[in-house]
Amino acid sequence: MIKKEQSLKELSLIEIASVLKLLGDKTRLAIVSMLSEQDCCVCEFVEIFNMSQPAISQHLRKMRDLGIVKEQKKGQWVVYSLNKTSEYYEIINDLLKHIPSQLEKIDSLEEKGFRIICD
C-alpha cells in the first residue's frame, strides 16, 4: 500500500487497476455505493443481496484489505463504512458520481423492518 500523503497522480497504474478490478464486481460496487451514503452492518448486506454471510464477509474483507472500507465492532454487530482517508478515496468518489444511487435498497430494508440500529 502507498503512503497517504501521496496524491492520486502518484498512484501507479497497477494500484489503480487493482482498485478498479476489485470494484468491477457488481456486488462490491453496490456495497461501496451504499456505504458512500450510509454505514451498514454485514447482516443488512446479507438481506439486501440475498447472499450468505460468508459470501458478503468475503467481499467486505477484500475491500477492507485494500483500505477501501473500514469496520467498527458495535456489540455483536460489525458495521462497515467507506474509508474516506484511503489513498484510493478520490478514485472511488469520482467513480461513484457515475453510479446510480443504491439508497433505495437501504430504504426498502428499513421499510421491511430489517434495518439494524447498532447504537
KALIN-V214156 format. One line per field, one symbol per residue. ss: DSSP state (H for helix, E for strand, L for the rest). burial: 1 if it has 16 or more other C-alpha atoms within 10 Angstrom, else 0. A space follows every 50 residues. Layout:
ss->???
burial->???
//
This chain:
ss->LLLLLLLHHHLLHHHHHHHHHHLLLHHHHHHHHHHHHLLEEHHHHHHHHL LLHHHHHHHHHHHHHHLLEEEEEELLEEEEEELLLLLLHHHHHHHHLLLL LLHHHHHHHHHLLLLLLLL
burial->00000000000000000010011000011111111100011111111000 00000100011011011111100000101111110111100100010000 0110110010000010000
//
